[in-house]
Amino acid sequence: MAAPPDVARPASLPRVVAASLIGTTIEWYDYFLYGSAAALVFGHVFFPKSDPLTGTLLSFLTYAIGFAARPLGALVFGHFGDRIGRKKLLVLSLLLMGGATTLIGCLPTYDQVGMAAPVMLTALRLVQGFALGGEWGGAVLLVSEHGDRRRRGFWASWPQGGAPAGNLLAAGVLSLMTAVQSDAAFLAWGWRVPFLLSAVLVMVGLWIRLAVDESPLFKAALAAAEQRAEQEKPPLVVVLRDHWRDVLVAMGARMAENISYYVMTTFVLAYAVGHAHQPKQTALNAVLIGSAIQFALIPLFGALSDRVGRKPVYLVGAVGVGLWSFVFFGMVDTKDFTSLVTAVTVGLFFHSMMYAPQAAFFSELFATRTRYSGASIGAQFSSVAAGAPAPLIATALLKDYGSATPIAVYVAIAAVITVLAVLCGRETRGADLTEADPARGDSVKAATTV
């Protein structure tokens, strides 16, 4: 007798997890590399006419613009991912992200072509955002729909590990370049090397990603729809009609997770170097260590959510990061490396408690034929209000007040929003993804036997 579509063959699941993890690592490497370079390099290379803090502010503005394209990526990739499958869209997202990142490494500077340089930089950042808007939903769904419900939180958390792994890789390469080069050489050409490296990483990612199978759950749902021979409404219409509450829960849940992460891994680079007067490499190394520890924490908290539920783990993380924000900047200001590492690591500890169960939590909120759209819309539309302006707002608050206390208040407000959103959501641990609509109890298996 054939296995139900919610259970993958034992040999295939680790391969799918590895492919999703490696693919998301490469995509996040590309994305975070831009954020790190915006904090350390782009103000000098693309906005040299401004004072240092204004240059950093303008760099973060181009960084934030990339988030504006993520909802569009969520809509386009979500629609086609729910219509033709997860795998094809994941291959496309990897090609778009890698191509844009490689081209950034080839851009002329402001001194060479004037305003055309930041314009081209912004255009390529938009392509990055569009690609990432489609990547996340497909990667976590491919794993969630291959695995079983008892350990879904653990398995689905592995693609989430691509974020700290990508940040680790990006910060590591930048740290290496700053260690072996003078500041002048790094600003002249050394910063380009990590971007050009993306071309090699994308080839590796494609080779691995092309080898995995399409989600068995999606194939079963597609076959059921074809058997019914019904004219299906666009996934976006179904999501907004039947799952708008779940979309709002997902958007609210992302606020503290997204804002705290970009403040504590991207803005902290600019803050530690420009305000606390620490060397670039010291700041990068602190993010390196924190990201390495977070990579190990994510599957642990994913597994914990399988035991106690998605909501309890998520709530502790939101409360923790809101409180820790008031300690975080004081520790960075000590100019002590151990304190800086501790500040980043503890912040990422609490962030992991939100980020680890997020993949399974969001996947379990939506029906199979609208899951890519629903999860992507909930995750990416919130990023416009959360992660996009976070370094920009933090930099502006620091410039206006000369203190990090307003930034801590900003993170704490986001934590309150996330706590309220998660409390309003339903506990999804153990949800049956073979159901066409978990909220109504419609069954894919029942539909295929009609």
C-alpha positions in Angstrom: 0.0 0.0 0.0 1.3 3.4 -0.9 2.5 5.7 1.9 0.3 8.7 2.6 1.7 11.9 1.0 2.5 13.4 4.4 5.3 10.9 5.0 8.4 10.9 2.8 10.6 8.0 2.1 13.4 7.9 4.8 16.1 8.2 2.2 14.6 11.3 0.4 14.0 13.5 3.4 17.6 14.2 4.4 18.5 14.9 0.8 15.6 17.4 0.5 16.6 19.0 3.8 20.2 19.3 2.6 19.2 20.8 -0.7 16.9 23.3 1.0 19.5 24.3 3.6 22.3 24.7 1.0 20.1 26.7 -1.3 18.8 29.0 1.4 22.4 29.4 2.8 23.5 30.7 -0.6 20.6 33.0 -1.1 21.0 34.4 2.4 24.7 34.8 1.9 24.0 37.0 -1.1 21.4 39.0 0.7 23.3 39.5 4.0 26.5 40.2 2.1 24.8 43.3 0.8 23.7 44.3 4.3 27.2 43.9 5.7 28.7 45.8 2.8 26.1 48.6 3.3 27.2 49.0 6.9 30.9 48.9 6.1 31.6 49.8 2.5 28.9 51.2 0.3 28.7 54.6 2.1 32.4 55.2 1.0 32.1 53.7 -2.5 28.7 54.8 -3.7 27.9 57.8 -1.6 31.3 59.5 -1.0 30.0 63.1 -1.0 28.1 62.6 2.3 29.4 62.7 5.9 30.1 59.1 7.2 26.8 58.7 9.2 24.7 60.1 6.3 26.6 57.9 3.9 25.7 54.9 6.0 22.1 56.1 6.1 21.9 56.3 2.3 23.5 52.8 2.0 20.9 51.4 4.4 18.2 53.1 2.2 19.3 51.1 -0.8 19.4 48.1 1.5 15.8 48.7 2.6 14.6 49.2 -1.0 15.4 45.5 -1.7 12.7 44.6 0.8 10.1 46.5 -1.3 10.5 43.8 -4.0 10.1 40.9 -1.6 6.2 41.1 -1.5 6.2 41.1 -5.3 8.4 38.1 -5.3 6.1 36.4 -2.7 3.1 37.1 -5.0 4.7 35.9 -8.2 6.6 32.9 -6.8 3.7 32.0 -4.6 1.2 32.0 -7.4 3.3 29.8 -9.7 4.6 27.7 -6.9 1.1 26.7 -6.0 0.2 26.1 -9.6 3.2 24.3 -11.1 5.3 23.2 -8.1 7.9 24.3 -5.5 11.0 23.0 -7.2 11.0 24.9 -10.5 10.5 28.2 -8.6 13.3 27.5 -6.2 15.7 27.0 -9.1 14.7 30.3 -10.6 15.1 32.2 -7.4 18.6 30.9 -6.9 19.6 32.0 -10.5 18.1 35.5 -10.0 19.8 36.0 -6.6 23.2 34.7 -7.7 23.2 36.7 -10.9 22.3 40.0 -9.2 24.9 39.5 -6.5 27.7 38.7 -9.0 26.8 41.8 -11.0 27.1 44.0 -7.8 30.7 42.8 -7.6 31.2 44.2 -11.1 29.7 47.7 -10.6 31.6 50.9 -11.2 31.9 53.3 -8.3 30.5 56.8 -7.8 33.9 58.3 -8.7 33.9 56.4 -12.0 30.3 57.0 -13.3 28.6 59.4 -10.8 25.0 58.8 -9.9 24.6 55.9 -12.3 26.5 53.8 -9.8 24.0 53.9 -6.9 21.2 53.7 -9.4 22.5 50.4 -10.7 23.2 49.2 -7.2 19.6 49.9 -6.3 18.3 48.1 -9.3 20.3 44.9 -8.5 19.1 45.1 -4.9 15.5 45.0 -6.2 16.3 41.8 -8.1 17.8 40.3 -4.9 14.6 41.2 -2.9 12.4 39.8 -5.6 14.3 36.5 -5.6 14.4 36.2 -1.8 10.6 36.9 -1.6 10.0 33.7 -3.5 12.8 31.6 -2.0 11.8 31.3 1.6 8.3 29.9 1.1 9.4 27.3 -1.4 12.3 26.1 0.6 10.5 25.6 3.9 7.4 24.1 2.2 9.5 21.6 0.2 10.8 20.2 3.6 7.5 20.6 5.5 5.6 18.7 2.8 8.1 15.9 2.6 8.3 15.2 6.4 6.0 13.8 9.0 3.9 15.8 11.4 5.6 14.5 14.6 9.0 16.0 13.7 8.0 18.7 11.3 9.2 21.5 13.5 12.7 19.9 13.6 13.0 19.2 9.9 11.4 22.4 8.7 13.8 24.4 10.9 16.8 23.3 8.9 16.1 25.7 5.9 15.8 28.4 8.6 19.4 27.6 9.5 20.3 29.0 6.1 19.9 32.5 7.5 22.7 32.3 10.2 24.7 30.1 7.9 24.5 32.6 5.1 25.3 35.5 7.5 28.2 33.4 8.9 29.6 32.9 5.4 29.1 36.5 4.4 30.6 38.0 7.5 33.4 35.4 7.4 34.4 36.2 3.9 34.3 40.0 4.6 36.3 39.4 7.9 38.9 37.5 6.0 39.3 40.2 3.4 39.6 43.0 6.0 42.2 40.9 7.9 44.5 40.4 4.9 44.1 43.8 3.3 44.6 47.4 4.3 41.5 49.6 4.5 42.5 51.3 1.3 42.8 48.0 -0.7 39.5 46.7 0.8 37.6 49.8 -0.3 39.3 49.8 -3.7 38.7 46.2 -4.8 38.6 43.7 -1.9 34.9 44.2 -1.1 34.1 42.9 -4.6 35.6 39.4 -4.1 32.7 38.1 -1.8 30.2 39.3 -4.4 31.9 37.6 -7.3 32.2 34.4 -5.2 28.4 34.1 -5.5 28.7 32.8 -9.1 30.6 29.7 -7.8 28.2 29.1 -4.9 25.2 29.3 -7.2 26.5 26.6 -9.5 26.9 24.3 -6.4 23.4 25.2 -5.2 21.9 24.4 -8.6 23.6 21.1 -8.9 22.1 20.1 -5.5 18.7 21.6 -5.9 18.0 20.1 -9.3 18.6 16.6 -7.8 15.6 16.7 -5.4 12.0 15.6 -6.1 9.0 17.8 -6.1 6.9 17.8 -3.0 4.8 14.6 -2.9 2.0 16.4 -1.1 1.8 19.0 -3.8 1.7 16.3 -6.5 -1.1 14.6 -4.7 -3.1 17.9 -4.4 -2.5 18.7 -8.0 -3.7 15.3 -9.1 -6.8 15.7 -6.9 -7.5 19.1 -8.5 -7.1 17.7 -12.0 -9.4 14.7 -11.2 -12.1 17.1 -10.0 -11.6 19.1 -13.3 -12.7 22.3 -11.5 -11.6 25.8 -12.5 -9.5 26.8 -9.5 -9.5 30.4 -8.3 -6.0 32.1 -8.1 -4.2 31.1 -4.9 -4.0 34.8 -3.8 -7.8 35.1 -4.0 -8.3 32.0 -1.9 -5.7 33.1 0.7 -7.2 36.6 1.2 -10.8 35.1 1.3 -10.3 32.1 3.6 -7.0 32.7 5.4 -6.7 36.5 5.9 -6.6 36.0 9.7 -3.7 33.6 9.4 -1.9 36.0 7.1 -2.2 38.8 9.8 -1.0 36.4 12.4 2.1 35.5 10.3 2.8 39.2 9.6 2.5 40.2 13.2 4.7 37.2 14.3 7.4 38.4 12.0 7.7 41.9 13.5 10.0 41.2 16.5 11.8 38.4 14.7 12.6 40.5 11.6 13.4 43.8 13.4 15.6 42.4 16.1 17.6 40.3 13.7 18.6 43.2 11.4 19.3 45.5 14.3 21.5 42.9 16.1 23.3 41.6 13.0 23.4 44.4 10.4 23.0 47.7 12.2 25.3 46.5 15.0 28.2 46.6 12.5 27.7 50.3 11.8 27.0 51.0 15.5 30.0 49.1 16.8 32.4 50.7 14.2 31.0 54.2 13.9 29.6 54.8 17.4 31.5 52.5 19.8 34.7 52.9 17.7 35.6 49.3 17.4 37.6 47.8 14.5 35.6 46.4 11.5 37.0 43.0 12.0 36.1 42.9 15.7 32.4 43.7 14.8 32.4 41.1 12.0 33.9 38.5 14.3 31.2 39.0 16.9 28.5 38.5 14.3 30.4 35.4 13.0 30.5 33.8 16.5 26.8 34.6 17.2 25.7 33.3 13.8 27.7 30.0 14.3 26.0 29.5 17.7 22.6 30.3 16.2 23.0 27.8 13.4 23.3 25.1 16.1 20.4 26.5 18.2 17.8 26.6 15.4 17.2 22.8 15.0 17.1 22.4 18.8 14.3 25.0 19.1 12.6 23.5 16.1 12.6 20.1 17.9 11.4 21.8 21.1 8.4 23.2 19.2 7.5 19.6 18.3 7.3 18.8 22.0 5.7 21.8 23.6 4.1 23.6 20.6 5.0 26.4 18.2 3.4 29.2 20.2 5.1 28.7 23.6 8.6 28.7 22.0 7.8 31.7 19.8 6.4 33.7 22.7 9.4 33.2 24.9 11.7 34.4 22.1 9.6 37.5 21.5 9.5 38.5 25.2 13.2 37.7 25.5 14.4 39.8 22.6 12.2 42.7 23.7 13.9 42.8 27.1 17.4 42.0 25.9 17.3 45.0 23.6 17.7 47.3 26.6 20.9 45.4 27.6 22.3 44.9 24.1 23.6 48.3 23.3 25.1 48.9 26.7 27.2 45.8 26.3 28.4 47.0 22.8 29.3 50.4 24.3 31.8 48.7 26.7 34.1 48.2 23.7 35.0 44.8 25.2 35.0 42.0 22.6 33.6 39.4 25.0 30.7 41.8 25.9 30.1 42.4 22.2 30.0 38.7 21.4 27.7 38.0 24.4 25.3 40.8 23.3 25.0 39.4 19.8 24.8 35.8 20.8 22.1 36.2 23.5 20.1 38.4 21.1 20.3 35.6 18.4 19.4 33.0 21.1 16.1 34.7 21.6 15.7 35.3 17.9 16.2 31.6 17.2 13.2 30.8 19.5 11.0 32.7 17.0 12.8 31.8 13.8 13.1 28.0 14.4 9.4 27.2 14.7 8.4 29.8 12.2 8.7 27.5 9.1 6.5 24.8 10.5 4.1 27.3 12.1 3.5 29.2 8.9 3.3 26.1 6.7 0.6 24.6 9.0 -1.6 27.6 8.8 -2.5 27.2 5.1 -3.9 24.7 2.6 -1.7 22.8 0.2 -2.8 24.5 -3.0 -2.4 28.0 -1.4 0.4 27.2 1.0 3.2 28.8 -1.0 1.2 32.0 -1.5 -0.1 32.2 2.1 3.2 31.5 3.8 5.1 33.8 1.5 2.7 36.7 1.7 2.5 36.5 5.5 6.3 36.4 5.7 7.3 38.8 3.1 4.7 41.6 3.3 5.7 42.1 7.0 9.3 42.4 6.0 8.5 45.8 4.3 7.4 47.2 7.6 9.8 45.2 9.8 13.2 44.2 8.4 13.4 46.8 5.6 13.4 50.0 7.6 15.0 48.5 10.8 18.7 49.5 10.1 17.4 52.7 8.6 15.2 53.6 11.6 17.9 52.6 14.0 20.5 54.8 12.2 18.1 57.7 12.1 17.3 57.4 15.9 20.9 57.2 16.7 21.6 60.3 14.6 18.7 62.3 16.1 19.1 61.3 19.8 22.8 60.3 20.0 21.6 57.4 22.2 20.7 53.7 21.6 17.8 53.8 24.1 15.2 54.8 21.5 16.4 51.9 19.4 15.8 49.5 22.3 12.3 50.9 22.7 11.7 50.4 19.0 12.6 46.7 19.3 10.5 46.3 22.4 7.4 47.7 20.7 7.9 45.2 17.9 8.1 42.5 20.5 4.7 43.5 22.0 3.1 43.4 18.5 4.5 39.9 17.9 3.3 38.6 21.3 -0.2 39.8 20.6 -0.2 38.3 17.1 1.0 34.9 18.3 -1.5 34.9 21.1 -4.3 35.5 18.5 -3.1 32.6 16.4 -4.0 28.9 16.7 -1.6 26.3 17.9 -0.7 24.2 14.8 1.7 21.6 16.2 0.8 18.2 14.7 -1.4 19.6 12.0 -2.2 17.2 9.1 -0.8 18.8 5.9 -2.6 16.2 3.8 -5.7 18.2 4.5 -6.6 20.5 1.6 -7.6 23.2 4.1 -6.5 22.6 7.8 -8.9 25.2 9.0 -11.9 23.4 7.5 -10.7 19.8 7.7 -10.9 19.2 3.9 -8.8 16.1 3.0 -6.6 15.7 0.0 -6.8 11.9 0.4 -10.6 12.0 0.4 -10.6 14.1 -2.7 -8.4 11.7 -4.6 -10.8 8.8 -3.9 -13.9 10.6 -5.1 
